[in-house]
């Protein structure tokens, strides 16, 4: 078995987003017999600060479930614009590079980076090149495309800069994993040989189980006669949840429908202000992993909302949990984008950025039990066939083995 270094700026104990998959991958590699080290950041997402319960996770080396975790300190900005994003990435790059100077050539047999942060890609590339090791890259997102599509102030400038830098990591990787067909097209468009690209859909790394509906609703204080719509996960610019608040205003005073925006993120304060005084929508703090299954079971409708420009970005991590939960999914996302293509045929789809259409669809589904049951069935069938964690983990282990075997062949 091999000594694997995983370079990622999102890792345990971050509760959502890319951390869910990098943490699971590290565990899967470890359980299969590989010796795994993780070079990572301080826990900061989606809060954009270090929660008090994780204040002890400072720069240095620790052990967690058989994993060696090497953390680097870095800037954690409360707000984001072009200049701050560059400072954030530069801080990650500088501090990850500083920590990695202690590494020795005998420490690892393989380096794997997970992006979108440019720093993770170029630091992984640097370490692999320095020690003559095979380099694999997992593309959960691309900073260049992300900056352009996220609505971030100064995003066009960041996009050009990120494309130039992250392109070098893409081209240096012996093998790449992409998590959606849309992302594969983007990577090929950036000049990467299709033969080096493997597609592995994000599987359901978070265990989701059915919870008694009445008990679950009681846990959250929701009454039986309410029609509950929830949006979970990161509350940031990408989600554009002001569209959902505007949709709540379009519900014609329907007091039976209640919408909850559940999660953390840098837009929480703004959303809370927008929801103030409104009876049918509110912001709710993220729940624990133990309560997440109950939350999904308690809801009548599971919502995904994206910016109108969110085309080839990574798929929201909530999707795998939503589909496994046996709950109906409604997505307000850009037509033809990555999420639209992924959910086409298994969820109710409406155009992003149109609150009237979204409100109309919520009202329609609130009275259509047959359609909700159909969506729940279609979602679960898709999840079982495509998002099984055992299959996903096996594909990653096979990909890692191919990287190692190719490296051995090259040395002969």
C-alpha positions in Angstrom: 0.0 0.0 0.0 1.0 3.6 -0.7 1.8 6.7 1.4 -0.7 9.3 0.0 -0.7 13.0 0.6 -4.0 14.7 0.1 -3.8 18.5 -0.3 -7.1 20.3 0.2 -8.2 23.5 1.8 -11.6 22.1 2.9 -11.5 19.2 5.3 -13.0 17.8 8.5 -14.6 19.3 10.7 -16.2 21.6 8.1 -19.8 20.3 7.8 -20.7 21.0 4.2 -19.4 21.5 0.7 -16.2 19.9 -0.5 -15.0 18.9 3.0 -17.7 16.2 3.0 -16.0 14.5 0.1 -12.3 15.1 0.9 -12.8 13.8 4.4 -14.6 10.7 3.2 -11.9 10.1 0.6 -9.2 10.3 3.2 -11.1 7.8 5.4 -11.7 5.4 2.4 -8.0 5.5 1.5 -7.0 4.9 5.1 -9.5 2.0 5.6 -8.2 0.3 2.4 -4.7 0.2 3.9 -3.0 3.3 2.5 -1.1 5.6 4.8 -2.8 9.0 4.5 -1.5 12.5 5.3 -3.7 15.5 4.8 -2.2 19.0 4.2 -5.0 21.4 4.9 -6.2 24.7 6.3 -7.9 25.8 9.5 -11.7 25.0 9.6 -13.3 28.1 8.2 -16.1 27.2 5.7 -19.0 28.0 5.5 -18.7 30.3 8.6 -15.7 32.4 7.2 -14.4 32.3 10.8 -13.1 29.6 13.1 -16.0 28.5 15.4 -15.1 28.4 19.1 -15.5 24.7 19.2 -12.7 24.3 16.7 -10.4 26.9 18.1 -8.0 24.2 19.2 -7.4 23.1 15.6 -4.4 25.4 15.1 -1.3 25.2 12.8 0.6 21.9 13.3 0.3 18.2 13.1 -2.5 16.1 14.7 -3.9 12.6 14.4 -7.6 11.9 13.6 -8.9 8.3 13.0 -5.6 7.1 11.8 -5.0 10.1 9.6 -2.1 12.5 9.9 -3.5 16.0 9.5 -1.1 18.9 8.9 -2.8 22.3 9.2 -1.5 25.7 8.1 -2.7 29.0 9.4 -4.1 31.6 6.9 -6.2 34.7 6.4 -9.9 34.1 6.9 -11.8 37.1 5.4 -15.3 37.9 6.7 -16.2 39.5 3.3 -15.0 38.8 -0.2 -14.1 40.9 -3.3 -11.4 40.6 -5.9 -8.6 42.0 -3.8 -9.5 40.0 -0.7 -9.9 36.8 -2.7 -6.4 37.2 -4.1 -5.1 37.9 -0.5 -7.0 34.8 0.7 -5.5 32.5 -2.0 -2.0 34.1 -1.5 -2.3 33.5 2.2 -3.2 29.8 1.7 -0.4 29.4 -0.8 2.2 31.0 1.4 1.3 29.1 4.5 0.7 25.7 2.9 4.1 26.1 1.2 5.8 27.0 4.5 4.4 24.0 6.3 5.2 21.7 3.4 8.9 22.6 3.5 9.3 20.1 6.3 8.3 17.2 4.0 10.9 14.7 2.8 10.9 12.7 -0.4 10.4 9.4 1.5 7.3 10.7 3.2 4.9 10.0 0.2 4.4 7.9 -2.9 1.5 9.9 -4.4 0.2 13.5 -4.1 -3.5 14.3 -4.7 -4.9 17.8 -4.7 -8.5 18.8 -4.6 -9.5 22.2 -6.0 -11.2 24.8 -6.4 -8.7 26.8 -4.3 -5.8 27.5 -6.6 -3.4 27.2 -3.7 -4.3 23.5 -3.2 -3.6 22.8 -6.8 -0.3 24.5 -7.2 1.0 23.4 -3.8 0.2 19.8 -4.6 1.8 20.2 -8.0 4.9 21.7 -6.4 5.4 18.9 -3.8 4.9 16.2 -6.5 7.4 17.9 -8.8 10.0 18.4 -6.1 10.0 14.8 -5.1 9.3 13.3 -8.5 6.0 11.8 -7.4 2.8 11.1 -9.4 0.2 13.9 -9.1 -3.5 13.5 -9.2 -6.1 16.3 -9.2 -9.7 16.2 -8.1 -11.7 19.0 -9.7 -14.8 19.7 -7.6 -14.9 23.3 -8.9 -12.7 25.8 -10.8 -11.8 29.1 -9.3 -11.6 30.8 -12.8 -15.1 29.7 -13.8 -16.4 30.2 -10.2 -15.2 33.8 -9.9 -16.8 34.6 -13.3 -20.2 33.1 -12.4 -20.5 33.8 -8.7 -21.3 37.5 -9.0 -18.2 38.4 -6.9 -17.2 42.0 -7.3 -14.1 42.0 -9.5 -14.9 38.4 -10.6 -13.8 38.9 -14.2 -10.3 39.9 -13.1 -10.0 37.0 -10.6 -11.3 34.7 -13.3 -8.5 35.5 -15.8 -5.8 35.3 -13.1 -7.2 32.0 -11.7 -7.5 30.4 -15.1 -3.8 31.2 -15.8 -2.6 29.7 -12.6 -4.9 26.7 -12.1 -4.3 25.7 -15.7 -0.8 24.8 -14.9 -2.0 22.4 -12.2 -4.6 20.9 -14.5 -2.0 20.2 -17.2 0.6 18.9 -14.7 -1.7 16.2 -13.3 -1.2 12.6 -14.5 -4.9 11.9 -13.9 -7.9 14.1 -13.1 -11.3 13.4 -11.6 -14.2 15.6 -12.5 -17.6 15.3 -10.7 -20.0 16.2 -13.5 -20.2 16.0 -17.3 -20.4 19.8 -17.4 -17.1 20.1 -15.5 -15.5 17.6 -17.8 -16.4 19.7 -20.8 -14.9 22.8 -19.1 -11.6 21.0 -18.3 -11.3 19.6 -21.8 -11.9 23.2 -23.1 -8.9 24.3 -21.0 -6.7 22.0 -23.0 -6.6 18.8 -20.9 -6.4 15.6 -22.8 -9.7 13.7 -22.4 -7.8 10.4 -21.8 -6.4 11.8 -18.5 -9.9 12.6 -17.2 -12.1 10.3 -15.1 -15.7 11.2 -14.2 -16.8 10.2 -10.7 -20.0 11.7 -9.5 -20.1 12.9 -5.9 -21.7 10.1 -4.0 -23.7 10.2 -0.8 -20.8 10.5 1.7 -23.2 11.6 4.4 -25.3 8.7 5.7 -29.0 9.6 5.3 -31.7 7.5 6.9 -35.4 7.7 7.2 -36.9 9.3 10.4 -40.5 9.1 11.5 -42.1 12.1 10.0 -44.3 13.1 13.0 -41.4 12.8 15.4 -39.1 14.7 13.1 -41.6 17.6 12.7 -42.1 17.7 16.5 -38.3 18.0 17.0 -38.3 21.2 14.9 -41.6 22.6 16.2 -43.4 22.2 12.8 -47.1 21.5 12.9 -48.8 18.8 10.8 -50.9 21.3 8.8 -47.8 23.4 7.6 -46.2 22.8 4.2 -42.5 23.1 5.0 -39.9 24.0 2.3 -36.2 23.9 3.3 -33.0 25.0 1.6 -29.9 23.6 3.4 -26.2 24.1 3.2 -24.0 27.1 2.5 -25.7 30.6 2.6 -23.5 32.6 0.3 -23.4 34.6 -2.9 -23.6 31.4 -5.1 -26.9 30.4 -3.6 -28.6 33.9 -4.3 -31.2 33.2 -1.6 -32.7 36.6 -2.0 -34.6 35.0 -4.8 -36.2 32.7 -2.3 -37.1 35.6 0.0 -38.7 37.4 -3.0 -40.6 34.2 -3.8 -42.0 34.1 -0.3 -43.4 37.5 -0.9 -45.2 36.1 -4.0 -47.0 33.4 -2.0 -50.1 35.5 -1.7 -50.3 35.4 2.0 -50.5 31.6 2.0 -49.8 31.1 5.7 -49.7 27.3 5.4 -46.4 27.4 3.5 -43.3 28.0 5.6 -39.8 28.3 4.1 -36.6 27.8 6.1 -33.1 28.7 4.9 -31.0 26.3 7.0 -27.2 26.7 7.2 -24.2 29.0 7.7 -22.5 31.4 5.4 -21.4 35.0 4.7 -24.8 36.1 3.6 -26.7 35.0 6.8 -26.9 38.5 8.2 -28.2 39.9 5.0 -30.8 37.1 4.7 -31.9 37.5 8.3 -32.5 41.2 7.7 -34.5 40.5 4.5 -36.6 37.9 6.4 -37.3 40.1 9.4 -41.1 40.7 9.9 -42.0 38.0 7.4 -44.1 35.1 8.7 -43.5 32.5 5.9 -39.7 32.6 5.7 -36.8 32.6 8.2 -33.2 31.7 8.5 -32.4 28.7 10.7 -29.0 27.6 12.0 -27.4 24.5 10.5 -28.2 21.3 12.4 -25.8 18.6 13.4 -25.1 15.5 11.3 -27.2 13.5 13.7 -30.2 15.8 13.1 -29.8 16.3 9.4 -31.7 13.1 8.4 -34.5 14.2 10.7 -34.5 17.7 9.1 -34.9 16.2 5.6 -37.6 13.7 6.7 -39.6 16.6 8.4 -39.7 18.7 5.3 -42.4 18.5 2.6 -40.1 19.9 -0.2 -36.4 20.2 -0.5 -35.2 23.3 -2.4 -32.0 24.1 -4.4 -31.5 27.7 -5.5 -28.6 29.1 -7.6 -27.5 32.3 -9.2 -28.6 32.8 -12.8 -24.9 32.7 -13.8 -24.1 29.4 -12.1 -23.5 27.2 -15.2 -20.5 25.0 -15.0 -19.7 25.3 -11.3 -19.6 22.3 -9.0 -22.8 20.5 -8.0 -24.1 21.4 -4.6 -23.2 18.8 -2.0 -26.7 18.8 -0.6 -28.0 17.1 -3.7 -26.8 13.6 -2.8 -28.4 13.9 0.6 -31.6 15.3 -0.8 -32.0 12.5 -3.3 -31.3 9.7 -0.7 -33.7 11.2 1.8 -36.8 10.1 -0.2 -38.0 13.7 -0.3 -39.2 15.6 -3.4 -36.7 18.1 -4.8 -37.4 21.5 -6.4 -34.5 23.3 -8.1 -34.4 26.9 -9.2 -31.3 26.8 -11.3 -29.9 28.0 -14.6 -31.4 26.1 -17.6 -28.7 23.9 -19.1 -26.3 24.4 -16.2 -24.5 21.6 -14.3 -27.2 21.3 -11.7 -30.1 21.4 -14.2 -28.5 18.6 -16.2 -27.8 16.6 -13.1 -31.4 16.8 -11.8 -33.3 16.7 -15.1 -35.8 14.0 -14.9 -35.5 13.4 -11.1 -36.5 16.8 -9.7 -38.9 19.7 -10.5 -37.0 22.4 -12.3 -37.7 26.1 -12.7 -35.5 28.9 -14.1 -33.2 30.6 -11.7 -33.8 34.2 -10.6 -37.6 34.3 -11.2 -39.3 34.5 -7.8 -42.8 34.5 -9.3 -42.2 31.2 -11.1 -40.6 29.7 -8.0 -43.5 30.8 -5.8 -46.0 29.4 -8.3 -44.3 26.0 -8.4 -44.1 25.8 -4.6 -47.8 26.5 -4.4 -48.5 24.0 -7.1 -46.5 21.2 -5.4 -48.0 22.0 -2.0 -51.4 20.7 -3.3 -50.1 17.9 -5.6 -49.3 14.9 -3.4 -49.1 12.6 -6.4 -46.3 14.7 -8.0 -44.4 15.0 -4.8 -44.5 11.2 -4.3 -43.4 10.7 -7.9 -40.4 13.1 -7.4 -39.4 11.3 -4.2 -39.5 8.0 -6.0 -37.5 9.2 -9.0 -34.9 10.9 -6.7 -34.3 7.8 -4.6 -34.1 5.5 -7.7 -31.5 7.8 -9.2 -29.5 8.0 -6.0 -29.4 4.2 -5.5 -28.3 3.7 -9.1 -25.7 6.5 -9.3 -24.8 7.8 -5.9 -24.1 4.7 -3.9 -21.1 5.5 -1.6 -19.6 2.0 -1.9 -19.4 2.4 -5.7 -18.1 5.9 -5.5 -15.4 5.0 -3.0 -14.4 2.0 -5.1 -14.0 4.2 -8.2 -11.7 6.5 -6.3 -9.6 3.6 -5.0 -9.3 2.3 -8.5 -8.2 5.7 -9.8 -5.5 6.0 -7.1 -4.3 2.5 -7.9 -4.0 3.4 -11.6 -2.0 6.5 -10.8 0.4 4.4 -8.7 0.7 1.7 -11.4 1.3 4.3 -14.1 4.1 5.8 -12.0 5.8 2.4 -11.6 5.6 1.8 -15.4 7.1 5.2 -16.0 10.1 4.4 -13.8 11.0 1.1 -15.6 
